[in-house]
């Protein structure tokens, strides 16, 4: 929940309270909530209310420690209305989140390194005010959960996650997520590390598996990774399928290295 004061014309104040409900949600899910305004000393004209989704993204080209805030989705939830002095006005909203929204929680635990949020942008008497961030919690789809469970079954340990600047083939996002693993089990001597990326649309999820120091998934000529597709609503155990993909990845890495 965000509570903030917007300074309007003639020194009056308008309080704005944004509440997000029904969290966590999954990629492609519906974010519901309500924005409530309390009028100040004078009448105000609200031009629009817009929700803006943001993420903290690593930009390697600008240095290993550099991160920037990316605004990756906007949705207007209200058009113009008149806010009478001293009155309260509430605007409920429903917004479908992008299918490629990154996840930042798994099994009820936050993923280390992930920062997602939603801010409320208020256009008031032709002035724009963008409030503080509401934290956004996004859990995996069924297909993503099955892939995560499969790597655990194969002995991999999830270390952290981050977002990297760049657009992977087949994606519409200006960044992609990397879930970073320590290797273990039968692949402890075959793969030095592992990074998994999800590319999701309305019906399927592509799972990308990458290992070694092969650079960004967007780097020209980088083809040392495995990519396969599963339905978003799958209930199948993906352990054998991912084992096969990792065996092929290990062989390709040997040829490439």
VENHU-V752673 format. One record per backbone hydrogen bond with DSSP energy under -1.0 kcal/mol. NH is the residue of the N-H (numbers start at 1). CO is the residue of the C=O. E is the energy in kcal/mol with one decimal. If there is no record, write none. Layout:
# VENHU-V752673
NH_CO_E, NH_CO_E
This chain:
# VENHU-V752673
2_18_-1.8, 4_16_-1.8, 6_14_-3.3, 8_12_-2.5, 12_9_-1.7, 14_6_-2.5, 15_38_-1.6, 16_4_-2.5, 17_36_-2.7, 18_2_-1.9, 19_34_-2.6, 21_32_-2.9, 25_137_-1.9, 28_98_-1.1, 29_26_-2.5, 31_95_-3.6, 33_93_-1.7, 34_19_-2.1, 35_91_-2.3, 36_17_-2.6, 37_89_-3.3, 38_15_-2.2, 39_87_-4.0, 44_83_-2.7, 46_81_-2.6, 47_123_-3.1, 48_123_-1.1, 49_78_-1.8, 50_121_-2.5, 51_75_-2.9, 52_119_-2.3, 53_73_-3.1, 54_117_-2.8, 55_70_-2.1, 56_115_-1.7, 57_68_-3.1, 58_163_-3.4, 59_66_-2.1, 62_59_-1.7, 63_60_-1.8, 66_63_-1.6, 68_57_-2.7, 70_55_-3.2, 72_53_-1.6, 75_51_-2.4, 77_49_-2.6, 78_49_-1.3, 81_46_-2.1, 83_44_-3.5, 86_40_-1.0, 87_84_-2.0, 89_37_-2.4, 91_35_-3.0, 93_33_-2.4, 95_31_-2.6, 97_29_-3.3, 101_98_-1.7, 104_138_-2.5, 105_138_-1.1, 106_109_-2.6, 109_106_-1.7, 111_104_-2.3, 114_111_-1.7, 117_54_-2.0, 118_134_-2.5, 119_52_-2.4, 121_50_-3.6, 122_129_-3.2, 123_48_-2.4, 124_127_-3.0, 125_45_-2.2, 127_124_-1.9, 129_122_-2.6, 131_120_-2.1, 134_118_-3.2, 136_116_-1.6, 139_25_-2.4, 143_232_-1.7, 145_141_-2.7, 146_142_-2.4, 147_143_-1.8, 148_144_-2.4, 149_145_-2.8, 150_146_-2.1, 151_147_-1.9, 152_148_-1.7, 153_149_-2.4, 154_150_-1.5, 155_152_-1.7, 156_151_-2.6, 157_182_-2.3, 159_180_-3.3, 160_180_-1.1, 161_112_-2.9, 162_178_-1.8, 164_176_-3.0, 165_58_-2.2, 166_174_-2.7, 171_168_-2.4, 176_164_-2.1, 178_162_-2.8, 179_196_-2.7, 180_160_-2.9, 181_194_-3.1, 182_157_-2.7, 187_184_-1.6, 188_185_-1.5, 191_187_-2.2, 194_181_-1.4, 195_210_-2.7, 196_179_-2.4, 197_208_-2.3, 199_206_-2.3, 201_204_-2.7, 205_230_-2.8, 206_199_-3.4, 207_228_-3.2, 208_197_-2.9, 209_226_-2.7, 210_195_-2.4, 214_212_-1.1, 219_216_-1.4, 222_219_-1.9, 223_221_-1.1, 225_223_-1.8, 226_209_-2.5, 228_207_-1.8, 230_205_-2.3, 232_203_-2.6, 234_231_-1.5, 242_238_-2.8, 243_239_-2.5, 244_240_-2.2, 245_241_-2.0, 246_242_-2.5, 247_243_-2.3, 248_244_-2.2, 249_245_-2.2, 250_246_-2.6, 251_247_-2.0, 252_248_-2.5, 253_249_-2.5, 254_250_-1.7, 255_251_-2.0, 256_252_-2.9, 257_253_-2.7
